[in-house]
């Protein structure tokens, strides 16, 4: 897998302890104005590639336009929280909270049918091979699945990309910018991998580079929470009422389980680790392998991510 050299981008801003509260008003009111941000808790009525329809009452809905495709993350009927702002005649989504785990088919129906699986891995956050190894080991040891070598899937993806150059995504060459988002595998590629490797399922596993907010040396994203800095630094920030805030690079793992026909059975999104550590009053880069080497952390993370697969009950992670 190509290793991506990442440049640590970290900005620290000092703010006063007081902050303006987020405006939260009911949608659809006549006094909604451009520039205001609204918070809405609702159920998803419809989801497509560029918008969400959210139910706010009997026979009443709000449509918000999105910059991302949420179809493999939000299912109809899911409880979500949306922050949006009016822009002209439409509502633009600023932020969305949704369940981090979604089953499109009951797990008690699809998991027993799987005896052999293969990972389709990708990363735009540096070398993630140790993490892919750990996931494969869990599938073999805890679920008794035969795990085919993931290099077969990677080679088929390379051939697929050459045949479909329009689908290829490239990381930005500008060092100050984050890597380009990883593209999802299409159904045709999943079908080809499943057919040629004779597996019962393909587990698409993406390690995404993300920039997350840091507040008082604490980063929280996609169900993960990590504290940076020493106890003394955190105490000093609290005593002086000048908490450190800014952004820190991190990784989120996105998992999608597909059947041999390319249908999405299950998806899971979970923050993994930051790509920075506070040492001696300064921030340094931290590779993914360093977090994987922490066996206690890795075991807890794997049990959380695959908890609904490992337990008899079909558990779900609550909305973040």
C-alpha positions as CSV (number, residue, x, y, z in Angstrom):
1,X,0.0,0.0,0.0
2,X,1.4,3.5,-0.9
3,X,2.6,5.3,2.2
4,X,1.4,8.9,2.4
5,X,3.7,11.4,4.0
6,X,1.6,13.6,6.2
7,X,2.7,17.0,7.4
8,X,1.5,17.7,10.9
9,X,-0.7,20.7,10.8
10,X,-1.5,22.0,14.3
11,X,-3.0,25.4,15.2
12,X,-3.5,26.5,18.7
13,X,-5.7,29.5,19.4
14,X,-6.3,31.0,22.8
15,X,-9.8,32.1,23.7
16,X,-11.5,33.4,26.8
17,X,-13.4,30.9,28.8
18,X,-16.7,32.3,27.8
19,X,-18.1,31.5,24.3
20,X,-21.3,32.4,22.5
21,X,-23.9,29.7,22.7
22,X,-25.1,28.1,19.5
23,X,-28.4,29.5,18.4
24,X,-31.1,26.8,18.4
25,X,-34.4,27.6,16.9
26,X,-37.2,25.5,15.4
27,X,-37.0,25.2,11.6
28,X,-39.5,26.5,9.2
29,X,-40.2,29.7,11.1
30,X,-40.8,32.9,9.2
31,X,-38.0,34.7,11.1
32,X,-35.3,32.4,9.9
33,X,-32.5,34.5,8.4
34,X,-29.3,33.8,6.5
35,X,-26.3,33.7,8.8
36,X,-28.2,32.0,11.7
37,X,-27.4,28.4,12.6
38,X,-30.3,26.1,13.7
39,X,-30.2,22.9,15.6
40,X,-32.7,20.2,14.8
41,X,-33.3,16.8,16.4
42,X,-35.4,14.7,14.0
43,X,-35.8,11.4,12.2
44,X,-34.5,10.9,8.7
45,X,-37.3,10.5,6.2
46,X,-35.3,10.3,3.0
47,X,-31.6,10.2,2.3
48,X,-29.9,10.8,-1.1
49,X,-26.5,11.7,-2.3
50,X,-26.9,15.5,-1.8
51,X,-29.7,16.0,0.8
52,X,-31.6,14.7,3.8
53,X,-35.3,15.1,4.5
54,X,-35.9,15.3,8.3
55,X,-39.2,14.9,10.0
56,X,-40.0,17.6,12.5
57,X,-43.7,16.9,13.1
58,X,-46.7,15.2,11.8
59,X,-46.7,15.8,8.0
60,X,-43.9,18.3,8.3
61,X,-40.3,18.1,7.2
62,X,-37.1,20.1,6.6
63,X,-34.8,19.3,3.7
64,X,-31.1,20.1,4.2
65,X,-28.5,20.0,1.4
66,X,-25.3,18.2,2.2
67,X,-21.7,18.4,1.0
68,X,-21.2,14.7,1.7
69,X,-23.1,11.5,0.7
70,X,-24.7,10.1,3.9
71,X,-26.5,7.1,2.3
72,X,-24.2,4.5,3.8
73,X,-24.2,6.2,7.2
74,X,-27.8,7.3,7.8
75,X,-30.8,5.0,7.2
76,X,-34.4,6.0,7.0
77,X,-35.9,6.2,10.5
78,X,-32.6,7.0,12.2
79,X,-32.6,9.7,14.9
80,X,-30.2,12.4,13.9
81,X,-29.2,15.9,15.1
82,X,-28.5,18.5,12.4
83,X,-27.0,21.9,12.5
84,X,-27.9,24.0,9.4
85,X,-28.2,27.5,8.1
86,X,-30.5,29.0,5.4
87,X,-28.7,30.0,2.2
88,X,-31.0,31.6,-0.3
89,X,-33.9,29.2,-0.9
90,X,-32.2,26.1,0.6
91,X,-30.9,24.9,3.9
92,X,-27.2,24.0,4.0
93,X,-26.0,21.4,6.5
94,X,-23.1,22.5,8.8
95,X,-22.9,19.4,11.0
96,X,-24.7,16.1,11.5
97,X,-24.7,13.7,14.4
98,X,-26.0,10.2,13.6
99,X,-25.6,6.6,14.9
100,X,-22.1,5.4,14.2
101,X,-23.2,1.9,13.5
102,X,-25.9,0.9,11.0
103,X,-27.1,-2.6,10.0
104,X,-28.9,-2.7,6.6
105,X,-29.6,-6.4,7.2
106,X,-30.1,-7.9,10.7
107,X,-26.7,-9.2,11.9
108,X,-28.2,-12.4,13.2
109,X,-29.1,-13.2,9.6
110,X,-26.0,-12.2,7.6
111,X,-23.1,-13.0,10.0
112,X,-23.8,-16.8,10.3
113,X,-23.5,-17.1,6.5
114,X,-20.0,-15.8,6.5
115,X,-17.2,-18.4,6.7
116,X,-14.6,-16.7,4.5
117,X,-13.8,-12.9,4.3
118,X,-11.3,-10.5,2.7
119,X,-10.4,-7.0,3.7
120,X,-10.3,-4.2,1.1
121,X,-8.0,-1.8,2.9
122,X,-7.1,1.8,2.1
123,X,-5.5,4.7,4.0
124,X,-4.8,8.4,3.4
125,X,-3.3,8.8,6.9
126,X,0.0,7.0,6.5
127,X,0.9,3.4,7.0
128,X,-2.1,1.5,8.5
129,X,-0.9,-2.0,7.9
130,X,-0.5,-2.9,11.6
131,X,-4.2,-1.9,12.2
132,X,-5.3,-4.0,9.2
133,X,-3.4,-6.9,10.6
134,X,-5.1,-6.5,14.0
135,X,-8.6,-6.5,12.4
136,X,-7.8,-9.6,10.4
137,X,-6.5,-11.4,13.5
138,X,-9.7,-10.6,15.4
139,X,-11.9,-11.9,12.6
140,X,-9.9,-15.2,12.5
141,X,-9.6,-15.7,16.3
142,X,-12.9,-14.4,17.6
143,X,-15.3,-15.3,14.7
144,X,-13.4,-18.3,13.3
145,X,-13.5,-16.9,9.8
146,X,-11.0,-17.8,7.1
147,X,-9.3,-14.5,6.1
148,X,-8.0,-14.3,2.6
149,X,-4.9,-12.2,2.0
150,X,-5.8,-8.6,1.5
151,X,-3.1,-8.0,-1.1
152,X,-5.4,-9.9,-3.6
153,X,-8.1,-7.3,-3.1
154,X,-5.6,-4.4,-3.4
155,X,-4.3,-5.8,-6.7
156,X,-7.8,-6.1,-8.1
157,X,-8.6,-2.6,-7.0
158,X,-5.5,-1.3,-8.9
159,X,-6.6,-3.1,-12.0
160,X,-10.1,-1.8,-11.6
161,X,-8.8,1.8,-11.2
162,X,-6.7,1.5,-14.4
163,X,-9.8,0.4,-16.3
164,X,-11.9,3.2,-14.8
165,X,-9.5,6.2,-14.6
166,X,-12.4,8.6,-14.0
167,X,-13.0,7.1,-10.6
168,X,-9.5,7.6,-9.3
169,X,-8.9,10.1,-6.5
170,X,-5.5,11.6,-5.8
171,X,-4.1,13.2,-2.6
172,X,-3.4,16.9,-2.9
173,X,0.2,17.7,-3.7
174,X,0.0,20.8,-1.5
175,X,1.6,20.1,1.8
176,X,-0.6,22.5,3.7
177,X,-3.8,20.7,2.6
178,X,-5.4,17.6,4.0
179,X,-5.3,14.4,1.8
180,X,-8.2,13.9,-0.5
181,X,-11.1,11.8,1.0
182,X,-10.9,8.1,0.1
183,X,-13.5,6.9,-2.5
184,X,-15.9,4.1,-1.6
185,X,-15.6,0.9,-3.5
186,X,-18.3,0.4,-6.1
187,X,-20.5,-2.7,-6.4
188,X,-18.6,-3.9,-9.5
189,X,-15.3,-4.0,-7.7
190,X,-16.8,-5.8,-4.7
191,X,-18.4,-8.4,-6.9
192,X,-15.1,-9.0,-8.7
193,X,-13.1,-9.4,-5.5
194,X,-15.7,-11.8,-4.0
195,X,-15.9,-13.9,-7.2
196,X,-12.2,-14.2,-7.7
197,X,-11.3,-14.9,-4.1
198,X,-14.4,-17.0,-3.4
199,X,-15.3,-15.2,-0.2
200,X,-18.7,-14.8,1.5
201,X,-18.1,-11.1,2.3
202,X,-15.8,-8.2,1.6
203,X,-14.9,-5.9,4.5
204,X,-14.0,-2.5,3.1
205,X,-11.7,-0.9,5.7
206,X,-10.7,2.8,5.3
207,X,-8.5,4.8,7.5
208,X,-9.3,8.4,7.0
209,X,-7.3,11.5,7.8
210,X,-9.4,14.0,9.7
211,X,-8.8,17.3,11.4
212,X,-10.6,17.5,14.8
213,X,-11.3,20.2,17.3
214,X,-9.1,20.4,20.4
215,X,-10.6,22.0,23.5
216,X,-8.6,22.2,26.7
217,X,-6.2,19.5,25.3
218,X,-9.1,17.2,24.6
219,X,-10.1,15.9,21.2
220,X,-13.4,14.2,20.7
221,X,-14.6,12.8,17.3
222,X,-16.5,9.9,15.9
223,X,-17.0,8.2,19.2
224,X,-13.3,8.6,20.3
225,X,-11.9,10.8,23.0
226,X,-8.3,11.5,23.6
227,X,-6.5,13.9,26.0
228,X,-3.2,15.4,25.0
229,X,-0.7,17.3,27.2
230,X,0.5,16.7,30.7
231,X,-1.7,17.0,33.9
232,X,0.2,20.2,34.8
233,X,-0.5,21.8,31.4
234,X,-4.2,20.9,31.6
235,X,-4.5,22.2,35.2
236,X,-2.7,25.4,34.2
237,X,-5.2,25.9,31.3
238,X,-8.1,25.5,33.7
239,X,-6.6,27.8,36.4
240,X,-5.8,30.6,34.0
241,X,-9.2,30.3,32.2
242,X,-7.3,30.2,28.9
243,X,-7.9,26.7,27.5
244,X,-6.0,25.6,24.5
245,X,-8.2,25.3,21.5
246,X,-7.5,24.6,17.9
247,X,-7.3,21.5,15.6
248,X,-5.2,18.4,15.6
249,X,-4.9,15.7,12.9
250,X,-6.4,12.3,13.7
251,X,-7.7,9.1,12.1
252,X,-11.2,7.7,11.7
253,X,-11.8,4.1,10.6
254,X,-14.8,3.5,8.3
255,X,-15.9,-0.2,7.9
256,X,-18.4,-1.4,5.3
257,X,-19.4,-5.1,5.1
258,X,-20.5,-6.2,1.6
259,X,-22.0,-9.4,0.4
260,X,-20.7,-11.1,-2.8
261,X,-23.3,-9.2,-4.9
262,X,-21.9,-5.9,-3.6
263,X,-24.8,-5.1,-1.3
264,X,-24.0,-3.1,1.8
265,X,-24.9,-5.2,4.9
266,X,-23.4,-3.1,7.7
267,X,-21.3,0.0,8.3
268,X,-19.4,1.3,11.2
269,X,-17.5,4.6,11.8
270,X,-15.2,5.0,14.8
271,X,-12.4,7.4,15.6
272,X,-9.1,5.7,16.1
273,X,-6.3,7.9,17.3
274,X,-4.8,11.4,17.0
275,X,-1.7,11.8,14.8
276,X,0.0,14.1,17.3
277,X,1.3,13.9,20.8
278,X,2.2,16.6,23.3
279,X,5.7,16.0,24.5
280,X,7.9,18.5,26.4
281,X,5.5,21.3,25.7
282,X,5.5,20.7,22.0
283,X,3.5,18.6,19.5
284,X,5.1,15.8,17.5
285,X,3.8,13.5,14.9
286,X,2.6,10.1,16.0
287,X,2.2,7.3,13.4
288,X,-0.8,4.9,13.5
289,X,1.6,2.1,14.5
290,X,2.3,3.7,17.8
291,X,-1.4,3.6,18.8
292,X,-1.6,0.0,17.6
293,X,1.3,-1.0,19.8
294,X,-0.7,0.0,22.9
295,X,-2.3,-3.4,23.4
296,X,-4.8,-2.3,26.0
297,X,-6.0,0.5,23.9
298,X,-6.2,-1.6,20.8
299,X,-8.1,-4.4,22.5
300,X,-10.7,-2.0,23.9
301,X,-11.1,-0.3,20.5
302,X,-11.6,-3.6,18.6
303,X,-14.1,-4.8,21.2
304,X,-16.1,-1.6,20.8
305,X,-16.0,-1.5,17.1
306,X,-17.0,-5.2,16.6
307,X,-19.0,-5.5,19.8
308,X,-22.3,-6.2,18.0
309,X,-20.6,-9.0,16.0
310,X,-19.0,-10.6,19.1
311,X,-22.1,-10.5,21.4
312,X,-25.3,-12.6,21.0
313,X,-27.4,-9.5,21.1
314,X,-27.5,-7.1,18.2
315,X,-26.1,-4.1,20.0
316,X,-25.9,-0.6,18.6
317,X,-23.7,2.4,19.3
318,X,-25.8,5.4,20.3
319,X,-25.7,8.5,18.3
320,X,-22.6,10.6,19.0
